[in-house]
Amino acid sequence: MEHTDQSLHAWQPKVKCQMAHELMVYDPSLTLKEVAAAYGFYDENHFSKC
């Protein structure tokens, strides 16, 4: 397990954004809406603020 100086509240959205970006690179056929839903973002607008 990696130690960071960030709270869970600060760390978790960053990780979700990184994972979503990796998914978009892996499968570019997915829409933003699909990627947003896959990682628990409310909608693609909320996701776009990553």
C-alpha positions, 0 to 999 in steps of 0.5 A: 500500500502506498502512503500519501500525505493526502486525505482519502477525500483528496486522494480518491477523486484523483485516482478515479480521474486517472483510472477513467483516463486509462479506460478512455485510452484503452477503449476510445470507442466509449463515450464520456457518459459511459466512462463517467458512469463506469467510475461513479461520476454523476454525469459527463459534466461532473467528470469533465472537471477532472 
